[in-house]
């Protein structure tokens, strides 16, 4: 187990045969910039969506009918406020993968971003095309999942089909 008194390791690659806790410990430092890259924008979108939904007439009606605030927030507000937030999360996968390229190169992590950079530097066109294809498929899957979640959250979208 790495010594926690010296701080976080500079590279994200743990020694071979390390237990899960050590592997997680090595990934904390690279995860921080990726988290900060996305967290602010997603939190802002969630806040804006929540404020817009709280101003709706049906929320005032639910409160005036005497529904508990917890039920109003979880049953009405969050369900409708999460629709734009989920859409933003799905579309932000592209930015996240772009951040992976930088973070994996900086922290010497053998991921798809690092492979893409090395393929570009070595003029390895088939490997670069494969990396771009995998990234594009991941992006499409993330958007598909976001669309499915939005359809589950918003009954108007479900009934339109």
N, C-alpha and C positions, 0 to 999 in steps of 0.2 A: 504494500500500500504506500502511495507517495506521502511524503512528509507534508502535512497541512500547514506547518509553521512557516514554510518557505514561500507560500503563496500558490497560485495556480500554475500548472505547467504551461510552457510557452507553445508547445506543439499539441495538437489534438489527437495524436496517435499514441494510444497506451501500449505498454509492452505486451508481447505475445503471451497469451494465457492469463491475462488479468481478469479478476472477477468483475461482475457487472458494476459494482459500486465504483471501482477504479475507472472503468470505461466511462461511466456517467461523469465522474469528477473531471476527466480530461476534456469532456465536451462542454462544460459549463462556460468557460471563457469564450469559445467560438460562438456559443449560442446567444450571448449577450448582444452583440451588434445586430444579429438577425432579428432578435426580439425587439430591440429598440427601433429598428428600421420599420417594422410593421405595427407595433403596438400603438404608437401615437395616432396614426391615421385611422386605424380601426376603432380606437376608443373615441376619437372625434366623431366618426360616422355613427357610432352607437349612441353617443350623446345627442347628436342632432336628430336622429330618428326618434329617440325617446322624447325629446322636447316637442317635436312635431306631433307625435301621437298623444301626448298629454294635453295638447290644446284642442283635440277633437271633441266634438259634441257627445259622442257615445261614451267617452270616458267620464265627462261631467254627469251624464245620465246614470252611469253605473254607480258613481259616487253618491249621487242624490237618491238613488234607489236604496242606499244603505248597505251596499256590498262592502265587505271588509277590504281595506286598502291592499292587503296582501293578495287577495283574489283579483282585484282590479289590475294590479301591477303585473302579476304573473299570468293571468288569464287573458288580459286585453292588451296591455301596453307592450310587454316584451314580445309577444307573438307578432305584433304588427311592426314594432320598432326594429326587430331583428332582420326583417326582409332586406332592407338596403345594406345592412351590415354584412349579412351572409354573401350578398352579391359582391361587395367590396373584397371580402376575404377570398372569394374564388378568383377574382381578377388580380389580386395582389400576389398570387403564386408566381407570376412572371417576375415581379420585382424581387421576390424571395429567392428565386433561382439565380437571378442576376447577382444578388448579394452572396449567394453560395460560392460563386466563382471567385470573388474577392476573398471571402473568409477562408475557403479551402486552400487557396494559394498562400495566404498569409500565415495560416496555422499548420501548414503542411499536412492536410488531411486528404487521404486518397478517395475523393468523391468524384462525382460526375463533372463538377465545375473544374476541378484540378485536371481531370483527364482532358477536358475540352481545351483548357489553356495549353497543356503540354502538346496536344495534337496540333493546335494552331502554330505553336512555336516550332514544331518539328515538321510542319507542312504535311501532316498525315491526314489527307483529305477524307478517306473512308472512316477513320475513327472520329473525326470532327463531325462528319455528317451523321454518324450513329449517335453521337452525344446530342446533337441538335434535335434529332428525331425523338430520342427518349425524353428530352426536355419538353418538346412540343406535345408529346402524348401525355405527359404528366400535367401539363397546363390544360389540355382539353379535358382530362379526367377531373381535374379540380373544378373547372367551370361546370361540367356536367353534374358533379355532386352538389355544387352550390345551387344550380338550377333545380335539382330535385328537392333539396332542402327548402328552397323558396316556395316551391309548389306545395310542399307539406305544410309550411307555415301559413300560406295565404290561400284560403278556400276559393277566392275568386279566380285564381289561376287554375286550380284543379277543375272547376266547373266549366272553364272556357273550352277545354278540349273535349 
